[in-house]
């Protein structure tokens, strides 16, 4: 992904290229020279992809240590109330999209294991991409994530030195409810 990003960055204006520095590192051990960031984003369930409570907390602590006081962190999480905590072993079509690299249509099939005692779930399935010759190219995937419930996330953020500003339930600022698809947490250092 970093190599692809670097390729795309070459098409941007020079002044933008010079302002961006890509770093590959473990978020739970983040230790940069700069400690005065004004904004930190954890999009697309990034925090959940760290499938260990202590390491999730370490990542939040490390992010907080790199931010200026009074600045903002935005965390994008799936609402765990929308998940099947008992899992669903039958892969189902999750979405169909167009591959930005090949231009071909693909469908993601997804299944989940039951949530275990550590609050982790295995997500697995495959991507079926339709080739030009009509054949289907299948690529399996599997990750383990650790979903966070609202008050657990709030406590973890507070422990990392953040104050919760607001929690939204979707992409348009709607209030967070049990039925909300997302949980966008806005926190201030």
Residue pairs with C-beta under 8 A, 6 or more apart in sequence:
2 22
2 24
4 101
5 22
6 22
9 16
9 17
9 20
10 17
23 32
25 31
27 46
27 50
27 59
27 62
27 63
28 50
28 55
28 58
28 59
28 62
29 58
29 62
30 59
30 62
30 63
30 65
30 66
31 62
32 66
34 66
35 65
35 66
35 67
36 66
36 67
36 68
37 66
37 67
37 68
37 71
38 67
38 68
38 71
38 72
39 71
39 72
39 73
39 74
40 63
40 66
40 67
40 71
40 72
40 73
40 74
41 73
41 74
41 76
42 63
42 73
42 74
42 75
42 76
43 74
43 76
44 76
45 76
45 77
45 78
45 145
46 76
47 56
47 59
47 60
47 75
47 77
47 148
48 77
48 78
48 145
48 146
48 147
48 148
49 143
49 145
50 56
50 59
50 146
51 118
51 120
51 144
51 145
51 146
52 118
52 146
53 118
53 119
53 146
56 146
56 148
56 156
57 156
57 159
57 160
60 156
60 157
60 159
60 160
60 162
61 159
61 160
61 161
63 73
63 160
64 73
64 160
64 161
64 162
64 189
67 73
67 189
68 189
69 189
70 188
70 189
71 188
71 189
72 165
72 186
72 187
72 188
72 189
73 157
73 162
73 186
73 187
73 188
73 189
74 184
74 185
74 186
74 187
75 153
75 157
75 184
75 185
75 187
76 182
76 183
76 184
77 147
77 148
77 153
77 182
77 183
77 184
77 185
78 147
78 181
78 182
78 183
79 169
79 176
79 178
79 179
79 180
79 181
79 182
79 183
80 147
80 148
80 149
81 178
81 179
82 179
82 180
82 181
83 112
83 115
83 121
83 147
84 112
85 114
85 115
85 121
86 114
86 115
87 111
87 112
87 113
87 114
87 115
87 121
88 111
88 112
89 111
89 112
89 113
90 111
91 109
91 110
91 111
91 124
91 125
91 126
92 109
92 110
92 111
93 107
93 108
93 109
94 107
94 108
94 109
94 110
94 125
95 107
95 108
96 105
96 106
96 107
96 108
97 105
97 106
97 108
98 104
98 105
98 106
99 105
99 106
99 129
102 129
104 129
104 130
104 131
104 132
105 129
105 130
106 127
106 128
106 129
106 130
107 127
107 128
108 125
108 126
108 127
109 125
109 126
109 127
109 128
110 123
110 124
110 125
111 123
111 124
111 125
112 121
112 122
112 123
112 124
113 121
113 122
113 124
114 121
115 121
115 147
118 146
119 146
119 147
120 144
120 145
120 146
121 144
121 145
121 146
121 147
122 142
122 143
122 144
123 141
123 142
123 143
123 144
123 145
124 140
124 141
124 142
124 143
125 140
125 141
126 138
126 139
126 140
126 141
127 138
127 139
127 141
128 136
128 137
128 138
129 136
129 137
129 138
129 139
130 136
130 137
131 137
148 156
150 167
150 176
150 183
153 183
153 185
154 164
154 167
154 185
157 164
157 185
157 187
158 164
161 189
162 187
162 188
162 189
163 187
163 188
163 189
164 185
164 186
164 187
165 186
165 187
165 188
166 185
166 186
167 176
167 183
167 184
167 185
167 186
168 174
168 175
168 176
168 182
168 183
168 184
168 186
169 175
169 176
169 177
169 179
169 180
169 181
169 182
169 183
169 184
170 180
170 181
170 182
170 184
171 182
171 184
174 180
176 183
176 184
